[in-house]
Amino acid sequence: MTGDPLSPAARALCDALTAGFPGPGDAAALRAAAAGGRTRPEGPAVARVHDTDAGGVPVRIYDPEPGAAGRPLVVYFHGGGWVMCGLDSHDPVCRALAAASGAVVVSADYRLAPEHPWPAAVDDALTVLLWARAQAGPLGCDPGRVTVAGDSSGGNLAAVTALRAPGAVAGQLLVYPPLDASMRSASVDRYARGYFHTAAHMAWYWEQYGGDPHHPHVSPPAAADVSRLPRTLMVLADCDVLRDEGLAYARRLAAAGVDCAVHLYPGVFHGFLGLPLPAASSALRAAAAWLAHQGAPEGGGSRADGVSGPRGRPRNGGGTMGG
């Protein structure tokens, strides 16, 4: 008889989180549950943290060493199924990454579905990337050391942003991202229930998000060419409906010649990065070390080549399913 693939500590957390988390279908209830969570540890102190505006998108900037120069710059997109969470929910993770890597982290408060379906979030993501890159000097960073990063739905936004502006980023850090709207991978069935993030929740998030599931700015593996993508770190939970699509995308990148590493953490479930688990601490340390050594992209220039630009829609406007 096969035992529980989760570690005892992860199982206890998984069951506790599941008991207090609503099923799919009510965005307000899900947002309230996400905002009320108390299981995630507080992040470390960071020398300077402040909120500002990045081309119409609210952002929070974490600067671990004000006055320094030439540092890596991380543009971070939070998870939450494109429906919930924000700057506060992911404040501990952003603090941890900034403190451990020495990078300046810019966390983006992109528009949420269903009020703002695709492409609102991807346009906000690109807006923040281009703003952050333009502000790299004043932020004490090297514009050739910019990484897009995100967890869950934010990992999808990071992957899409890298596809849209491959010449503007030196790396992408993708933490258990949803990448394939078809949800056809084997792990979807294997971990459909009993591991906090259910297949039913994921299907509902995709429905709220909208967009053509075959469009590469919705499902990045649909891109015809991934060879120009930057150095990549894929961080995955073994007991996750999204595990196999993350592995498949990493293999696709590697086959195209992209420098791609996979960190697969056994015994944990989707969302583990910010939880009080040994695997979370290990994953954050490893990700921070990877970020700290990010260098300039090939060619090294300061220009964002090949950018597929935002559509210029106002932040309070409704979303469309444009190409």
C-alpha positions as CSV (number, residue, x, y, z in Angstrom):
1,M,0.0,0.0,0.0
2,T,1.4,3.4,-1.0
3,G,1.8,5.9,1.9
4,D,1.0,9.6,1.9
5,P,3.5,11.3,-0.4
6,L,3.4,14.4,1.8
7,S,5.7,14.8,4.7
8,P,3.9,14.7,8.1
9,A,4.4,18.4,8.6
10,A,3.2,19.2,5.1
11,R,0.2,17.0,5.5
12,A,-0.8,18.7,8.8
13,L,-0.5,22.1,7.1
14,C,-2.3,20.9,4.0
15,D,-5.3,19.7,5.9
16,A,-5.4,22.8,8.0
17,L,-5.3,25.1,5.0
18,T,-7.9,23.0,3.1
19,A,-10.3,23.1,6.0
20,G,-10.4,26.9,6.0
21,F,-10.3,27.4,2.2
22,P,-13.5,27.7,0.2
23,G,-14.2,25.7,-2.9
24,P,-14.1,27.3,-6.4
25,G,-16.9,29.6,-7.5
26,D,-16.9,32.6,-5.1
27,A,-14.1,35.1,-5.7
28,A,-15.0,37.2,-2.7
29,A,-14.9,34.2,-0.3
30,L,-11.5,33.1,-1.8
31,R,-10.1,36.6,-1.4
32,A,-11.3,36.8,2.2
33,A,-9.7,33.4,3.0
34,A,-6.4,34.3,1.4
35,A,-6.3,37.7,3.2
36,G,-7.0,36.0,6.5
37,G,-4.4,33.3,6.4
38,R,-2.1,33.2,9.4
39,T,0.0,30.2,8.5
40,R,2.7,32.0,6.6
41,P,5.7,33.3,8.6
42,E,6.7,36.9,8.6
43,G,9.5,37.9,6.3
44,P,12.9,39.3,7.5
45,A,13.6,42.9,7.9
46,V,14.6,44.8,4.8
47,A,16.4,48.2,5.0
48,R,13.9,50.1,2.8
49,V,10.4,49.0,1.7
50,H,8.1,51.5,0.0
51,D,5.1,51.6,-2.3
52,T,5.0,53.6,-5.5
53,D,3.5,53.6,-9.0
54,A,5.0,51.9,-12.0
55,G,3.3,53.3,-15.1
56,G,-0.1,53.1,-13.5
57,V,0.5,49.8,-11.7
58,P,1.0,49.9,-7.9
59,V,4.3,48.3,-6.8
60,R,6.2,47.7,-3.6
61,I,10.0,48.0,-3.7
62,Y,12.3,46.1,-1.4
63,D,15.8,47.5,-1.2
64,P,18.1,45.5,1.1
65,E,21.0,48.0,0.8
66,P,20.1,51.5,-0.2
67,G,22.9,53.3,-1.9
68,A,24.5,50.2,-3.4
69,A,24.9,49.9,-7.2
70,G,25.1,47.3,-9.9
71,R,22.8,44.8,-8.2
72,P,20.3,42.3,-9.6
73,L,16.7,43.5,-10.0
74,V,13.8,41.2,-9.6
75,V,10.3,41.9,-10.9
76,Y,8.0,39.7,-8.9
77,F,4.4,38.7,-9.7
78,H,2.4,37.2,-6.9
79,G,0.3,34.0,-7.1
80,G,-3.4,33.6,-6.3
81,G,-5.0,32.1,-9.5
82,W,-5.1,35.6,-11.1
83,V,-8.1,36.2,-8.8
84,M,-6.8,36.9,-5.3
85,C,-3.7,37.9,-3.2
86,G,-1.6,41.0,-3.7
87,L,1.3,43.0,-2.2
88,D,0.6,42.1,1.4
89,S,0.0,38.4,0.9
90,H,3.4,38.0,-0.7
91,D,5.3,40.5,1.4
92,P,7.2,37.8,3.4
93,V,8.4,36.0,0.2
94,C,9.6,39.2,-1.4
95,R,11.4,40.2,1.8
96,A,13.1,36.8,2.0
97,L,14.3,37.0,-1.6
98,A,15.6,40.5,-1.3
99,A,17.3,39.9,2.0
100,A,19.0,36.6,0.9
101,S,19.9,37.6,-2.6
102,G,20.9,41.3,-2.2
103,A,18.6,42.1,-5.1
104,V,16.1,44.9,-5.3
105,V,12.7,43.3,-5.6
106,V,9.8,45.1,-7.3
107,S,6.5,43.4,-6.4
108,A,3.6,44.2,-8.8
109,D,0.0,44.6,-7.8
110,Y,-1.5,43.7,-11.2
111,R,-5.2,43.7,-12.0
112,L,-7.2,40.7,-10.9
113,A,-9.8,38.6,-12.7
114,P,-12.7,38.2,-13.0
115,E,-13.2,42.0,-13.0
116,H,-10.1,42.3,-15.2
117,P,-9.7,39.2,-17.3
118,W,-6.8,38.5,-19.7
119,P,-4.9,40.4,-21.0
120,A,-5.1,42.9,-18.1
121,A,-2.6,41.1,-15.9
122,V,0.0,40.3,-18.6
123,D,-0.2,43.9,-19.8
124,D,0.4,45.2,-16.2
125,A,3.2,42.7,-15.9
126,L,5.0,44.0,-19.0
127,T,4.4,47.6,-17.9
128,V,6.1,46.9,-14.6
129,L,9.0,45.1,-16.2
130,L,9.7,48.0,-18.6
131,W,9.3,50.6,-15.8
132,A,11.6,48.7,-13.5
133,R,14.3,48.3,-16.2
134,A,14.1,52.0,-17.0
135,Q,14.5,52.8,-13.3
136,A,17.3,50.3,-12.7
137,G,20.0,53.0,-12.3
138,P,18.1,55.0,-9.7
139,L,17.3,51.8,-7.9
140,G,21.0,50.9,-7.7
141,C,20.7,48.0,-10.1
142,D,22.2,46.8,-13.4
143,P,19.6,46.9,-16.2
144,G,21.3,43.8,-17.6
145,R,20.6,41.8,-14.4
146,V,16.8,41.9,-14.5
147,T,14.9,38.8,-13.6
148,V,11.1,38.2,-13.8
149,A,9.8,35.9,-11.1
150,G,6.6,34.7,-9.7
151,D,4.8,31.9,-8.0
152,S,1.7,30.0,-9.3
153,S,-0.3,32.4,-11.5
154,G,2.5,34.9,-11.0
155,G,4.9,32.3,-12.5
156,N,2.7,32.2,-15.5
157,L,2.9,36.0,-15.8
158,A,6.7,35.9,-15.5
159,A,6.9,33.3,-18.2
160,V,4.6,35.3,-20.5
161,T,6.5,38.5,-19.8
162,A,9.8,36.8,-20.7
163,L,8.2,35.6,-24.0
164,R,7.1,39.1,-24.8
165,A,10.4,40.8,-23.9
166,P,13.2,38.2,-24.1
167,G,15.8,40.9,-24.7
168,A,14.8,42.8,-21.5
169,V,15.4,40.0,-19.0
170,A,18.5,38.0,-17.9
171,G,16.4,35.3,-16.2
172,Q,13.1,33.9,-15.2
173,L,12.3,32.3,-11.9
174,L,9.1,30.2,-12.2
175,V,7.7,28.7,-9.0
176,Y,5.0,26.0,-9.6
177,P,3.5,28.0,-12.5
178,P,0.2,27.1,-14.4
179,L,1.4,26.9,-18.0
180,D,-1.1,24.9,-20.0
181,A,-4.8,25.9,-19.9
182,S,-5.7,22.5,-21.3
183,M,-4.8,20.8,-18.0
184,R,-4.0,17.6,-19.7
185,S,-0.9,16.5,-17.8
186,A,-0.8,13.3,-15.7
187,S,-0.3,15.2,-12.4
188,V,-3.6,16.9,-12.8
189,D,-5.3,13.6,-12.3
190,R,-2.8,12.3,-9.7
191,Y,-3.1,15.2,-7.4
192,A,-6.6,16.4,-8.3
193,R,-7.8,16.3,-4.7
194,G,-6.3,16.0,-1.2
195,Y,-3.3,18.3,-1.8
196,F,-4.9,21.8,-1.1
197,H,-4.7,23.1,-4.6
198,T,-7.3,21.1,-6.4
199,A,-7.8,20.5,-10.1
200,A,-11.3,22.0,-9.7
201,H,-9.8,25.2,-8.3
202,M,-7.3,25.4,-11.1
203,A,-9.9,24.9,-13.8
204,W,-12.1,27.6,-12.2
205,Y,-9.1,30.0,-12.1
206,W,-8.4,29.5,-15.8
207,E,-12.1,30.2,-16.5
208,Q,-12.0,33.5,-14.6
209,Y,-8.8,34.5,-16.3
210,G,-10.0,34.0,-19.8
211,G,-8.1,34.4,-23.0
212,D,-7.5,31.9,-25.8
213,P,-6.0,28.8,-24.1
214,H,-3.9,28.2,-27.3
215,H,-2.4,31.7,-27.2
216,P,1.2,31.7,-26.0
217,H,0.5,34.7,-23.8
218,V,-2.0,32.5,-22.0
219,S,-0.3,29.1,-22.3
220,P,3.5,29.7,-22.8
221,P,4.2,26.2,-24.2
222,A,2.1,27.2,-27.2
223,A,4.9,29.6,-28.3
224,A,6.5,28.5,-31.6
225,D,10.0,29.5,-30.5
226,V,11.4,29.5,-27.0
227,S,15.1,29.6,-27.9
228,R,15.5,33.3,-27.1
229,L,14.3,32.9,-23.5
230,P,16.7,33.7,-20.7
231,R,18.3,31.5,-18.1
232,T,15.5,29.8,-16.1
233,L,15.0,28.3,-12.7
234,M,11.8,26.2,-12.4
235,V,10.8,25.4,-8.8
236,L,8.2,22.7,-8.4
237,A,6.2,20.9,-5.7
238,D,6.1,17.1,-6.2
239,C,2.5,16.8,-5.0
240,D,0.9,19.4,-7.3
241,V,-1.5,19.3,-10.2
242,L,0.9,21.7,-12.0
243,R,4.1,19.6,-11.5
244,D,4.1,17.9,-14.9
245,E,3.4,20.9,-17.0
246,G,6.3,22.7,-15.3
247,L,8.6,19.7,-16.0
248,A,7.4,19.6,-19.6
249,Y,8.1,23.3,-20.2
250,A,11.6,23.0,-18.6
251,R,12.4,20.1,-20.9
252,R,11.1,22.2,-23.9
253,L,13.4,25.1,-22.9
254,A,16.4,22.8,-22.4
255,A,15.8,21.2,-25.8
256,A,15.8,24.7,-27.3
257,G,19.2,25.4,-25.8
258,V,18.0,27.5,-22.9
259,D,20.0,27.3,-19.6
260,C,17.3,25.7,-17.5
261,A,17.4,24.1,-14.0
262,V,14.6,22.4,-12.2
263,H,14.3,22.2,-8.4
264,L,11.7,19.6,-7.5
265,Y,10.8,19.4,-3.8
266,P,9.3,16.1,-2.7
267,G,6.8,15.8,0.2
268,V,5.2,19.2,-0.3
269,F,2.2,20.7,-2.1
270,H,1.4,23.7,-4.2
271,G,1.9,27.0,-2.3
272,F,4.6,25.6,0.0
273,L,7.1,28.4,-0.7
274,G,5.8,30.8,2.0
275,L,4.9,28.1,4.5
276,P,6.8,27.1,7.7
277,L,8.3,24.0,6.2
278,P,12.0,23.0,5.7
279,A,11.5,22.6,2.0
280,A,10.3,26.2,1.8
281,S,13.4,27.5,3.6
282,S,15.6,25.4,1.3
283,A,13.7,26.6,-1.8
284,L,14.0,30.3,-0.9
285,R,17.7,30.0,-0.1
286,A,18.4,28.2,-3.4
287,A,16.3,30.7,-5.4
288,A,18.0,33.7,-3.7
289,A,21.4,32.3,-4.5
290,W,20.4,31.8,-8.1
291,L,19.1,35.4,-8.3
292,A,22.2,36.8,-6.7
293,H,24.4,35.4,-9.6
294,Q,22.2,36.5,-12.4
295,G,24.3,38.3,-15.0
296,A,23.7,40.3,-18.2
297,P,21.7,38.7,-21.0
298,E,23.5,37.6,-24.1
299,G,24.6,40.7,-26.0
300,G,24.4,42.7,-22.7
301,G,22.8,45.8,-24.1
302,S,20.4,48.1,-22.2
303,R,17.7,48.1,-24.9
304,A,14.6,45.9,-24.6
305,D,14.8,44.1,-27.9
306,G,11.8,42.3,-29.4
307,V,9.2,43.6,-26.9
308,S,5.6,42.8,-27.6
309,G,4.2,45.9,-26.1
310,P,1.2,46.4,-23.7
311,R,-2.0,47.4,-25.2
312,G,-2.3,50.6,-23.3
313,R,-5.6,49.8,-21.6
314,P,-6.5,51.8,-18.5
315,R,-6.2,50.0,-15.2
316,N,-9.9,50.5,-14.5
317,G,-11.0,49.2,-17.9
318,G,-12.6,45.8,-18.6
319,G,-10.6,43.0,-20.2
320,T,-10.9,41.7,-23.7
321,M,-9.6,38.6,-25.3
322,G,-7.4,40.4,-27.8
323,G,-4.4,38.7,-29.4
